């Protein structure tokens, strides 16, 4: 079963293409197992599907393993009722398929033979068929997976749902108001952020970043070389601080010590 649906998945390029045939196939596999519709009652045109159904072979093997060689006592006999109390066992029979007149039990072997056409000789045959089907569908699955590629990805788009807007956002939801177009009042209500203002989504920083006695070496051919030695400095919030290096060193190497 697993290899069948793996093969369908490998053959399909999208999930929707795989779900449609899988739904129909699982329904057919269950109906033509041999229990819902016994083999003797199957339409000749659809009998071939039972031959290709791995569930049918597994179910027959399980039924043979459970019923073959067992005897089940009868609870109801025919005839029965008023006027038949004095009928002996030789004159009545169990009302179950496979019963024999004069016996107060039903053979499990006779029951599966007559009800489902399952026979003891099919047990190991079905096991071999299941192993062959597993190997065959595994080969089909590997072939499809090797030569059939899935649908190419068109890229991902990062979305910001309106329901996930942070609580500190001051902007009103235009769709909730029922008006998709901004009005003049909305435009005047928006605050223009200047160089000295801080957006509400960013917490204002007042602490000064300071370092002292920083020593930084880099590995060069033949050893190490010192770039910074006992370096002190500080950065004030709201200001721009630049790192400068000579031409013999890369500025990115100088900036590594701040990480």
Secondary structure, DSSP 8 states (H G I E B T S, - for coil): -HHHHHHHHHH-SSHHHHHHHHHHHHHHHHHTTSSSS-GGGS-TTTHHHHHT-HHHHHHHHHHHHHHTT-EEE-S-EES-STT-TT--GGG-EESSTTB-TT-SEEEHHHHHHHHH---GGGHHHHHHHHHHHHHHHHHHHHHHHHH--------------GGG--TT-----TTTTT--S--HHHHHHS----TT---TTS------EEEEEEEEEEEETTEEEEEEEEEEEEE-TTS-------TTS-HHHHHGGG-
